[in-house]
Amino acid sequence: MNDPIEQELNDRRMRTRRFRRILGWTLGAFLLACGVAVRVSPMNAPVRLLLVVTFIYFLFTCSVLLILALKKPSMAVFPALFFVALFMLWDVAGSKPPDAESLRQVYYKRLHAYEDTPFAWGGETNLGVDCSGLARAALWQAMAREGIKEFNPRLLGTQLWRFWWRDLTAQDIAEGKYGYTETIGRSPKLAGYDTTYLQVGDMAVAGKGHVMIYYGEGQWIEASPLDGRVVVNKAPASSKRGYFNTAVRLVRWRILEDQ
């Protein structure tokens, strides 16, 4: 009499194992696709969509495996309480404004990490980056690192994800698209420009088509299509570099403004 019941239990266990394997192999396929995509393609909208879908599927997989692991329905109250407490802590921590100076220092370090990276149109990774991609990628990475370090939801929440998702060209940065930047000045050229009042991370957009980022001590970092890589140069009055002798608009990331 117990044989049918035992058989049903065994069948249920087999279906559960099969379901877990399907979840695992599917997640592995997503992760493999992400790994290949970020290495062979610029960080464009399809790649971002793939990363988002993979992240959502990862959360779904973890949730399903957690539910399957719970032997008793009553035990589900413990992870529920954990997430409620985490949400409350997140909400309280979210009232803390980001430290602009600390974020600027991390931004500088992320820019430094891109030195000598090959130039690639539309690129935003260490495998290849263009001028606006350098400014944008270094900033969202700085936001993520500083947000984790300070446990600051303002840097890890929707502000970060929207910034990561949206493409910004050099012209978008110059014109303050989405309200991410503000104009702080203009100059007929950078060669010989007095950088006394500039802060690390301020940008000069030449002709709305090329972004150079102030690196401190009179230096500028840029993903240069002429040099074919990310370079750092000073801009003395005698400089003959083309972009240093072009009219520029000086802009600043609003998030790097002192609160």
C-alpha positions in Angstrom: 0.0 0.0 0.0 3.0 2.2 0.6 4.6 1.5 -2.7 2.5 4.0 -4.8 3.2 6.7 -2.2 6.9 5.9 -2.1 7.0 5.9 -5.9 5.2 9.3 -6.0 7.8 10.7 -3.6 10.7 9.3 -5.7 9.1 10.8 -8.9 8.8 14.2 -7.1 12.4 14.1 -6.0 13.5 13.2 -9.6 11.5 16.1 -11.0 13.0 18.5 -8.5 16.5 17.4 -9.3 15.8 17.7 -13.0 14.3 21.2 -12.5 17.4 22.2 -10.5 19.7 21.0 -13.2 17.7 23.0 -15.8 18.0 26.1 -13.7 21.7 25.6 -13.2 22.5 24.9 -16.8 20.4 27.8 -18.0 22.1 30.2 -15.6 25.5 28.9 -16.7 24.5 29.6 -20.3 23.5 33.1 -19.5 26.8 33.7 -17.6 28.8 32.3 -20.5 26.9 34.5 -23.0 27.6 37.6 -20.8 31.3 36.7 -20.5 31.6 36.4 -24.3 29.5 39.5 -25.0 31.5 41.9 -22.9 34.7 40.7 -24.5 33.8 40.8 -28.2 31.2 43.6 -28.3 31.1 47.3 -27.1 28.9 48.0 -24.1 25.8 48.7 -26.2 22.1 48.4 -25.5 21.8 44.6 -26.4 24.8 43.8 -24.2 23.3 45.8 -21.3 19.9 44.0 -21.8 21.7 40.6 -21.7 23.3 41.6 -18.4 20.1 42.8 -16.9 18.2 39.6 -18.0 21.0 37.5 -16.6 20.9 39.3 -13.2 17.1 38.9 -13.0 17.3 35.2 -13.9 20.0 34.8 -11.2 17.7 36.3 -8.6 14.8 34.1 -9.8 17.0 31.0 -9.6 18.2 31.8 -6.1 14.6 32.4 -5.0 13.4 29.1 -6.5 16.2 27.1 -4.9 15.6 28.8 -1.6 11.9 27.8 -1.7 12.8 24.2 -2.7 15.3 24.0 0.1 12.7 24.9 2.8 11.3 21.7 4.2 8.5 23.5 6.1 6.4 26.4 4.9 6.7 28.1 8.3 10.5 28.4 7.8 9.8 30.9 5.0 9.1 33.6 7.6 12.8 33.8 8.4 14.1 34.9 4.9 11.0 37.2 4.7 12.0 38.9 8.0 15.6 39.2 6.8 14.5 41.0 3.6 12.2 43.3 5.5 15.0 44.2 7.9 17.4 44.7 5.0 14.9 47.0 3.2 14.4 49.1 6.4 18.2 49.4 6.8 18.5 50.3 3.1 15.9 53.0 3.5 17.6 54.6 6.5 21.0 54.4 4.9 19.6 56.0 1.7 19.1 59.3 3.5 22.9 59.8 3.6 24.2 62.0 0.8 27.3 60.8 -1.0 30.6 62.3 -0.1 31.6 64.1 -3.3 35.3 64.3 -2.4 35.6 60.7 -1.6 33.7 59.7 -4.8 36.0 62.0 -6.8 39.1 60.2 -5.4 37.6 56.8 -6.4 36.8 58.2 -9.8 40.4 59.3 -10.3 41.5 55.7 -9.4 39.1 54.3 -11.9 40.4 56.7 -14.6 43.9 55.7 -13.8 43.0 52.0 -14.3 42.1 52.8 -17.9 45.5 54.3 -18.8 46.9 52.7 -22.0 43.6 50.9 -22.7 43.1 50.6 -26.5 40.7 53.0 -28.2 37.5 51.5 -29.5 34.5 53.3 -30.7 31.5 52.6 -28.4 33.8 50.8 -26.0 33.4 51.0 -22.2 35.7 48.3 -20.9 39.4 47.7 -20.3 39.4 45.8 -23.6 38.6 49.0 -25.5 37.0 52.4 -24.7 36.2 55.7 -26.4 36.3 59.2 -25.0 32.7 59.4 -23.6 32.8 55.8 -22.6 35.9 56.5 -20.5 34.2 59.3 -18.6 31.0 57.3 -18.1 32.4 53.9 -17.3 34.9 55.2 -14.7 32.1 57.1 -13.0 29.6 54.3 -12.7 32.3 52.0 -11.5 33.3 54.6 -8.9 29.7 55.0 -7.8 29.4 51.2 -7.3 32.7 50.9 -5.4 32.0 53.9 -3.2 28.4 52.8 -2.6 29.5 49.4 -1.4 32.3 50.8 0.7 30.0 53.4 2.4 26.9 51.2 2.1 25.1 54.1 0.5 21.9 53.2 -1.4 22.0 56.6 -3.2 25.0 55.3 -5.1 23.8 51.7 -5.6 20.1 52.3 -6.3 18.2 53.5 -9.4 20.6 56.4 -9.9 23.4 54.0 -10.6 21.4 51.6 -12.8 19.9 54.4 -14.9 23.3 55.9 -15.4 24.7 52.5 -16.4 21.8 51.8 -18.8 21.8 55.1 -20.6 24.3 55.8 -23.4 25.9 59.2 -23.3 27.8 60.6 -26.3 30.3 63.5 -26.0 27.5 65.8 -27.2 25.1 64.5 -24.5 27.8 65.1 -21.8 28.3 68.7 -23.2 24.6 69.5 -23.2 23.8 67.9 -19.9 21.4 65.3 -21.1 19.4 63.6 -18.4 20.7 66.3 -16.0 24.0 64.5 -15.3 26.3 67.4 -16.0 26.4 71.1 -15.8 28.4 73.7 -17.7 31.1 75.5 -15.6 32.8 77.5 -18.3 34.1 77.8 -21.8 37.5 78.4 -23.4 38.7 79.0 -27.0 41.3 76.3 -26.3 42.8 74.2 -23.5 46.4 74.9 -24.4 47.6 77.3 -21.7 44.3 77.2 -19.8 44.5 78.1 -16.1 43.3 74.9 -14.3 43.4 76.5 -10.8 39.7 76.3 -10.3 39.1 72.9 -11.9 38.5 69.8 -9.9 39.6 66.3 -10.8 36.9 64.8 -12.9 35.8 68.0 -14.6 35.6 67.6 -18.4 36.4 69.6 -21.5 34.2 68.7 -24.5 35.9 69.8 -27.8 33.4 70.7 -30.5 30.8 68.5 -28.9 32.7 65.5 -30.3 35.5 64.7 -27.9 35.7 64.4 -24.1 38.9 65.1 -22.1 38.9 64.7 -18.3 40.9 66.8 -15.9 43.4 64.6 -14.1 44.9 67.0 -11.7 48.2 69.0 -11.8 47.5 70.4 -15.2 47.0 67.0 -16.8 44.2 65.7 -19.0 43.2 62.1 -19.6 41.4 61.0 -22.8 40.7 58.0 -24.9 42.4 59.4 -28.0 41.5 58.1 -31.5 44.7 59.7 -32.7 47.0 57.9 -30.3 44.8 54.8 -30.4 44.7 54.4 -26.6 44.0 56.2 -23.3 46.7 58.8 -22.7 47.5 61.5 -20.2 49.0 64.8 -21.3 49.6 68.3 -20.0 48.3 71.2 -22.1 50.9 74.0 -22.0 50.4 77.0 -24.2 52.9 75.6 -26.6 51.0 72.3 -27.1 50.3 71.4 -30.7 47.8 68.7 -29.9 44.7 69.2 -32.0 42.0 68.9 -29.3 44.0 71.2 -27.0 43.7 73.9 -29.6 40.0 73.6 -30.1 37.2 75.6 -28.5 35.9 73.6 -25.5 32.9 73.6 -23.1 33.9 72.8 -19.5 31.4 70.6 -17.7 31.2 68.8 -14.3 29.3 65.7 -13.2 26.6 66.9 -10.9 27.1 64.0 -8.6 30.7 65.3 -8.0 29.4 68.6 -6.8 30.0 69.3 -3.1 26.7 68.8 -1.3 
